[in-house]
Amino acid sequence: MLLTEYSTLRQYERNRSSMIDQTIQDVVTAERIGNAVIITLGDRMDIFNAPLVIREFDELLAGGMSHFIVDLSAVRVVDSDGDYPLLHLLKCAQTTGGNVTLVCPEGNPICIFYEMMRLDTLFDIVPSLDVARTRYDLSTTL
């Protein structure tokens, strides 16, 4: 029994170690269009990715970005630490007169989670990237 628990722990440590070694390019991509930016997050929003995501958001804010479209279509795992970067971004964007739109297809587990947690009252959530681009009139720019 002890060997099984030890081998399970070792597997967890290997997974955790590989997550810590991730670079920002593994976690988030950003495409700037004027004073707006489209951010695409990877499949996890958790304690391991949060510092990288916050750092990227802070760099974009410092660079003068004020309107953010965050594509959560690929996200499959989220924890309370993973929500913090989005809330941080929303607060910072609003203080500069900007806003944050989340792209989250209907039926996506993250969309359901955000509705249950009533985060849909804070964020503008749209079902597709095309809808978000249209709201910002970015469809002709791309």
MOWO-V474341 format. One record per residue. N is the residue number from 1. PHI is phi in whole degrees, -180 to 180 (none if undefined). OMEGA is omega in whole degrees, -180 to 180 (* if undefined). Layout:
n:N phi:PHI omega:OMEGA
n:N phi:PHI omega:OMEGA
This chain:
n:1 phi:none omega:-180
n:2 phi:-63 omega:179
n:3 phi:-64 omega:179
n:4 phi:-64 omega:179
n:5 phi:-63 omega:180
n:6 phi:-65 omega:-180
n:7 phi:-67 omega:176
n:8 phi:-65 omega:178
n:9 phi:-61 omega:-180
n:10 phi:-62 omega:178
n:11 phi:-64 omega:178
n:12 phi:-61 omega:-180
n:13 phi:-63 omega:178
n:14 phi:-65 omega:179
n:15 phi:-64 omega:-180
n:16 phi:-63 omega:-180
n:17 phi:-61 omega:-180
n:18 phi:-69 omega:178
n:19 phi:-71 omega:180
n:20 phi:-67 omega:-178
n:21 phi:-81 omega:-179
n:22 phi:-65 omega:174
n:23 phi:-102 omega:-179
n:24 phi:-61 omega:180
n:25 phi:-67 omega:177
n:26 phi:-76 omega:-171
n:27 phi:-105 omega:-173
n:28 phi:-147 omega:170
n:29 phi:-124 omega:-178
n:30 phi:-132 omega:178
n:31 phi:-124 omega:-178
n:32 phi:-85 omega:177
n:33 phi:-140 omega:-176
n:34 phi:65 omega:177
n:35 phi:-97 omega:176
n:36 phi:-113 omega:178
n:37 phi:-143 omega:174
n:38 phi:-102 omega:-178
n:39 phi:-111 omega:177
n:40 phi:-112 omega:180
n:41 phi:-94 omega:178
n:42 phi:-73 omega:-172
n:43 phi:-83 omega:-179
n:44 phi:-132 omega:170
n:45 phi:-127 omega:-174
n:46 phi:-145 omega:-176
n:47 phi:-59 omega:-178
n:48 phi:-77 omega:-177
n:49 phi:-91 omega:-173
n:50 phi:-52 omega:-179
n:51 phi:-62 omega:178
n:52 phi:-66 omega:-179
n:53 phi:-67 omega:178
n:54 phi:-61 omega:179
n:55 phi:-60 omega:179
n:56 phi:-64 omega:178
n:57 phi:-60 omega:-179
n:58 phi:-63 omega:177
n:59 phi:-65 omega:179
n:60 phi:-66 omega:178
n:61 phi:-63 omega:179
n:62 phi:-65 omega:178
n:63 phi:-82 omega:175
n:64 phi:96 omega:178
n:65 phi:-71 omega:180
n:66 phi:-132 omega:180
n:67 phi:-116 omega:-173
n:68 phi:-124 omega:170
n:69 phi:-115 omega:-178
n:70 phi:-110 omega:-178
n:71 phi:-87 omega:-180
n:72 phi:-103 omega:-175
n:73 phi:-57 omega:-177
n:74 phi:-89 omega:-176
n:75 phi:-72 omega:179
n:76 phi:-121 omega:-178
n:77 phi:-129 omega:176
n:78 phi:-142 omega:172
n:79 phi:-129 omega:-175
n:80 phi:-62 omega:177
n:81 phi:-71 omega:178
n:82 phi:-74 omega:177
n:83 phi:-74 omega:-174
n:84 phi:-56 omega:-180
n:85 phi:-59 omega:179
n:86 phi:-68 omega:178
n:87 phi:-66 omega:176
n:88 phi:-61 omega:179
n:89 phi:-61 omega:180
n:90 phi:-60 omega:-179
n:91 phi:-62 omega:-178
n:92 phi:-67 omega:180
n:93 phi:-65 omega:-179
n:94 phi:-67 omega:179
n:95 phi:-70 omega:178
n:96 phi:-103 omega:180
n:97 phi:83 omega:-179
n:98 phi:-96 omega:179
n:99 phi:-154 omega:-179
n:100 phi:-131 omega:174
n:101 phi:-116 omega:178
n:102 phi:-101 omega:175
n:103 phi:-100 omega:-177
n:104 phi:-149 omega:-177
n:105 phi:-59 omega:177
n:106 phi:-59 omega:-179
n:107 phi:89 omega:176
n:108 phi:-64 omega:-179
n:109 phi:-55 omega:180
n:110 phi:-69 omega:178
n:111 phi:-61 omega:179
n:112 phi:-63 omega:179
n:113 phi:-61 omega:-179
n:114 phi:-65 omega:176
n:115 phi:-67 omega:179
n:116 phi:-64 omega:-179
n:117 phi:-85 omega:179
n:118 phi:64 omega:176
n:119 phi:-73 omega:177
n:120 phi:-69 omega:175
n:121 phi:-82 omega:178
n:122 phi:-92 omega:-175
n:123 phi:-102 omega:169
n:124 phi:-84 omega:-178
n:125 phi:-111 omega:180
n:126 phi:-121 omega:-174
n:127 phi:-80 omega:-178
n:128 phi:-150 omega:178
n:129 phi:-66 omega:178
n:130 phi:-61 omega:178
n:131 phi:-64 omega:180
n:132 phi:-65 omega:179
n:133 phi:-61 omega:180
n:134 phi:-63 omega:180
n:135 phi:-61 omega:180
n:136 phi:-96 omega:-177
n:137 phi:56 omega:180
n:138 phi:-101 omega:-174
n:139 phi:-63 omega:180
n:140 phi:-82 omega:-179
n:141 phi:-74 omega:-175
n:142 phi:-82 omega:*
